[in-house]
């Protein structure tokens, strides 16, 4: 029985390494594109293999089987993508938006966008929930706070793991607005 757990841990470790491959990128020179297409240079031509749903799934699976999270296997900073390899958002500089995956303890990790941009939080939450087979029945808390940052919070619970999705409005120094999103996977139940 113990060797089965060790084998599963090795397989899970290998799969997490595969999920966090270095970002690959192919760009087309803006001069080679028609003028109308130059604004979509990054959204149409950028491709990376770091799918956010696979990332959250890997962390959640590790927590579900009791595997402690380690920074070596999970910490990451770079572009996370949708299921087709496209960036989840474009930042205010017009480049593919950067995300950070940070292990905060052996039983908690956070995935968050670093910069403001055109991120669509509701669509992203739906994508992650659908990929993890989470339904409304898995929601154990849903709150919209009436604060300066218009914070929205949804907490999903599944097999002893809690996925907390927090979105808040933020303003860049140049006045542009956008959402900052944190997705926390943890075994610690939310405080009521």
C-alpha positions in Angstrom: 0.0 0.0 0.0 2.8 2.4 0.9 4.6 1.7 -2.5 1.3 2.6 -4.3 1.2 6.0 -2.5 4.9 6.6 -3.4 4.2 5.6 -7.1 1.2 8.0 -7.2 3.4 10.8 -5.7 6.1 10.3 -8.3 3.5 10.3 -11.1 1.9 13.4 -9.7 5.3 15.1 -9.3 6.2 14.3 -12.9 2.9 15.6 -14.2 3.4 18.9 -12.2 6.8 19.3 -13.9 5.2 18.8 -17.3 2.6 21.4 -16.5 5.2 24.0 -15.6 7.3 23.7 -18.7 9.1 27.0 -19.7 6.9 29.3 -21.7 7.3 28.9 -25.4 6.4 31.9 -27.6 6.3 32.5 -31.3 5.8 36.1 -32.6 5.3 37.6 -36.0 6.8 40.9 -36.7 4.2 43.7 -36.5 5.4 45.0 -39.9 4.4 41.7 -41.5 0.8 42.1 -40.4 -1.9 44.2 -42.0 -2.5 47.4 -39.9 -5.8 46.1 -38.6 -4.2 43.0 -37.2 -1.2 44.6 -35.5 -3.3 45.3 -32.3 -4.0 41.6 -32.0 -0.4 40.5 -32.4 -0.1 38.9 -29.0 -3.6 37.5 -28.6 -3.5 35.8 -32.0 0.1 34.7 -32.3 1.2 34.0 -28.8 1.1 30.4 -27.6 2.1 28.8 -24.3 1.4 25.5 -22.7 0.8 26.6 -19.1 -3.0 26.1 -18.9 -4.4 27.7 -15.7 -7.1 25.0 -15.2 -4.4 22.3 -15.4 -2.3 24.2 -12.9 -5.1 24.6 -10.4 -6.1 20.9 -11.0 -2.6 19.7 -10.3 -2.4 21.7 -7.0 -5.9 20.5 -6.0 -5.1 16.9 -6.8 -2.0 17.0 -4.7 -3.9 18.5 -1.7 -6.7 15.9 -2.1 -4.3 13.0 -1.7 -2.4 14.7 1.1 0.8 15.5 -0.8 2.5 18.5 0.7 3.1 21.3 -1.8 6.6 22.5 -2.3 7.9 25.6 -3.9 10.3 23.8 -6.2 7.5 21.9 -7.9 4.9 24.6 -8.1 6.2 28.1 -7.9 6.0 29.8 -11.3 5.9 33.3 -12.8 4.9 33.7 -16.4 1.9 33.5 -18.8 -0.9 31.2 -18.0 -3.3 30.3 -20.7 -6.8 29.1 -21.6 -7.3 25.6 -23.0 -6.0 26.6 -26.4 -2.7 28.1 -25.4 -3.9 31.8 -25.6 -3.0 34.2 -22.8 -5.9 34.8 -20.3 -5.5 38.6 -20.6 -3.4 41.4 -22.1 -1.9 43.7 -19.6 -2.0 47.5 -19.8 1.3 47.5 -21.8 -0.3 45.4 -24.5 1.7 42.2 -23.7 0.4 38.8 -22.6 -0.6 39.1 -18.9 1.7 37.6 -16.3 0.6 35.3 -13.5 2.3 34.0 -10.3 1.9 30.6 -8.7 3.1 30.8 -5.1 3.2 28.0 -2.5 2.5 29.7 0.8 2.5 26.6 2.9 2.6 22.8 2.4 -1.3 22.9 2.3 -1.9 26.2 0.4 -1.0 27.8 -2.9 -2.2 30.9 -4.6 -2.4 31.7 -8.3 -2.8 35.4 -9.1 -2.4 37.9 -12.0 0.4 40.4 -11.4 -0.7 43.2 -13.6 -3.9 44.9 -14.5 -5.4 44.3 -17.9 -8.5 43.1 -19.8 -9.0 39.9 -17.7 -12.6 38.6 -17.6 -12.9 37.2 -14.1 -16.4 35.6 -14.5 -15.3 33.8 -17.7 -12.1 32.6 -16.0 -14.0 31.4 -12.9 -16.4 29.5 -15.2 -13.5 27.9 -17.1 -11.7 26.8 -13.9 -15.0 25.5 -12.3 -15.9 23.6 -15.5 -12.5 22.1 -15.8 -12.6 20.9 -12.2 -16.2 19.6 -12.5 -17.3 22.1 -9.9 -21.0 23.0 -9.8 -23.2 25.4 -7.8 -23.5 22.6 -5.2 -19.8 22.9 -4.5 -20.1 26.6 -3.6 -19.9 27.0 0.2 -19.6 30.8 0.2 -20.3 33.6 -2.2 -20.0 37.2 -1.1 -19.7 40.7 -2.7 -18.1 43.1 -0.3 -19.1 46.8 -0.4 -15.6 48.1 -0.1 -13.4 50.5 -2.1 -12.1 47.7 -4.2 -15.5 46.1 -5.0 -14.2 42.7 -3.8 -16.1 39.5 -4.9 -15.4 36.2 -3.3 -16.5 32.6 -4.2 -15.3 29.6 -2.2 -15.7 26.1 -3.6 -15.3 22.9 -1.5 -14.4 19.5 -2.9 -13.0 16.5 -1.1 -11.5 18.5 1.8 -9.9 21.1 -0.5 -11.2 24.7 -0.7 -10.8 26.8 -3.8 -11.2 30.5 -2.9 -11.6 32.8 -5.9 -11.2 36.5 -5.0 -11.6 39.3 -7.5 -11.1 43.0 -6.7 -11.0 46.1 -8.8 -7.7 48.0 -8.9 -6.5 51.2 -10.5 -3.1 51.6 -12.1 -1.0 54.8 -11.5 -2.0 56.0 -15.0 -5.7 55.7 -14.1 -6.6 52.6 -16.0 -8.8 50.1 -14.1 -8.8 46.3 -14.1 -9.4 43.3 -12.0 -6.8 41.5 -9.8 -7.7 37.9 -9.2 -6.4 35.4 -6.6 -7.2 31.7 -6.8 -6.2 30.0 -3.5 -6.3 26.2 -3.1 -6.0 25.1 0.5 -7.1 22.4 2.9 -7.9 25.0 5.6 -11.7 25.6 5.7 -12.9 29.2 5.4 -13.7 31.0 8.6 -17.3 31.9 8.9 
